Amino acid sequence: MHNPFTLEGKTLLVTGASSGIGRAVAIECSRAGARVLITARNEERLRETLSRMEGDAHTLIAADLSGEEDHTRLIACIPALDGLVHCAGLTRTKLFPFVDRETLDEVMAVNFTAPALLSARLVREKKLRKGGSIVFISSISGSGCVWAGNAMYSASKGAINGLMKNMALDLAQKGIRVNSMNPGMVETPIVDAGVITPEQLEADKKRYPLKRYGRPEEVAYGVIYLLSGASAWMTGSALVLDGGYTLL
Ligand SMILES: NC(=O)c1ccc[n+]([C@@H]2O[C@H](COP(=O)([O-])OP(=O)(O)OC[C@H]3O[C@@H](n4cnc5c(N)ncnc54)[C@H](OP(=O)(O)O)[C@@H]3O)[C@@H](O)[C@H]2O)c1
């Protein structure tokens, strides 16, 4: 059967695969036929992801991406890739007057610096094949959607989209495409990491025209499109996936 979205024959690296969106991306990409290397810090939760993936060609590599030592170790044990999906991320909520260097560095290290440096090294060390696709999980909060206390996270996601567009231009000559997915709120553990009460969450969901948050696999389906041959002419795009939130 003709399937332009197949990932058959592709080898991918998915970061943040121990939880939420990264876990769903790893599982759905394995179902779409890819061989997937998964990484995050927590090995036990990575094993749980691995156990839910289809096929047995996949590999788990535990690594802390906030430091470059683990980038070196990770890169040393991965083969040439057809796709790279940056899902690792964290959020820290502080009203702007209380923003401090330590927290800002923590957020930027995982949400911006790690994906930027890891991508650059993979390209330099020829671990991304011609025709390859890099996907960042950014957020609608990186392009103008604001929430109280979300300045650091928002800035890190805005930075990712700026990086993505410049990378797309610089890497086009190598035949490597670069795009981002920009979800609204998605039902994952990161949603519980803030200071929002369950009542506030329920009220917030009602603000979405489709009246709910997204599901991790719904982000994964968009990622599959960006990794597959179906999006071969798309680079430098920030795809929004938000149940209509930004319409209003
Ligand atoms: N959920 C949402 O509403 C939403 C909306 C828009 C965008 N996003 C973005 O989507 C991405 C995934 O978020 P999620 O909702 O799936 O969150 P999550 O369930 O909390 O998952 C975050 C992942 O990042 C990994 N991670 C965190 N720090 C790391 C580090 N230092 N080194 C390596 N891995 C690290 C975690 O693994 P370990 O703890 O095992 O290291 C985990 O696998 C993030 O970039 C987030 O900003 C989420």
The ligand as an ORCA input file, in Angstrom:
! r2SCAN-3c Opt
* xyz 0 1
  N       3.233     19.136     27.554
  C       3.001     20.323     27.029
  O       1.967     20.968     27.295
  C       3.971     20.911     26.045
  C       3.510     21.940     25.196
  C       4.391     22.506     24.283
  C       5.694     22.051     24.214
  N       6.121     21.047     25.042
  C       7.515     20.619     24.934
  O       7.549     19.250     24.591
  C       8.755     18.663     25.093
  C       8.404     17.423     25.898
  O       7.631     17.825     27.009
  P       6.685     16.816     27.791
  O       5.418     17.528     28.019
  O       6.694     15.490     27.150
  O       7.456     16.786     29.205
  P       7.876     15.584     30.176
  O       6.846     14.524     30.142
  O       8.222     16.219     31.451
  O       9.192     15.031     29.459
  C      10.383     15.773     29.452
  C      11.492     14.875     28.964
  O      12.705     15.630     28.969
  C      13.716     14.837     29.559
  N      14.755     15.656     30.162
  C      14.585     16.677     31.053
  N      15.775     17.144     31.455
  C      16.715     16.416     30.795
  C      18.142     16.427     30.796
  N      18.860     17.259     31.578
  N      18.790     15.549     30.001
  C      18.080     14.688     29.227
  N      16.754     14.625     29.186
  C      16.071     15.480     29.964
  C      12.966     13.990     30.595
  O      13.656     12.793     30.880
  P      14.467     12.417     32.219
  O      13.778     13.073     33.362
  O      14.438     10.926     32.219
  O      15.827     12.956     31.950
  C      11.686     13.659     29.838
  O      11.879     12.531     29.037
  C       9.438     19.747     25.926
  O      10.424     20.384     25.157
  C       8.319     20.727     26.225
  O       8.783     22.010     26.441
  C       5.285     20.468     25.941
*
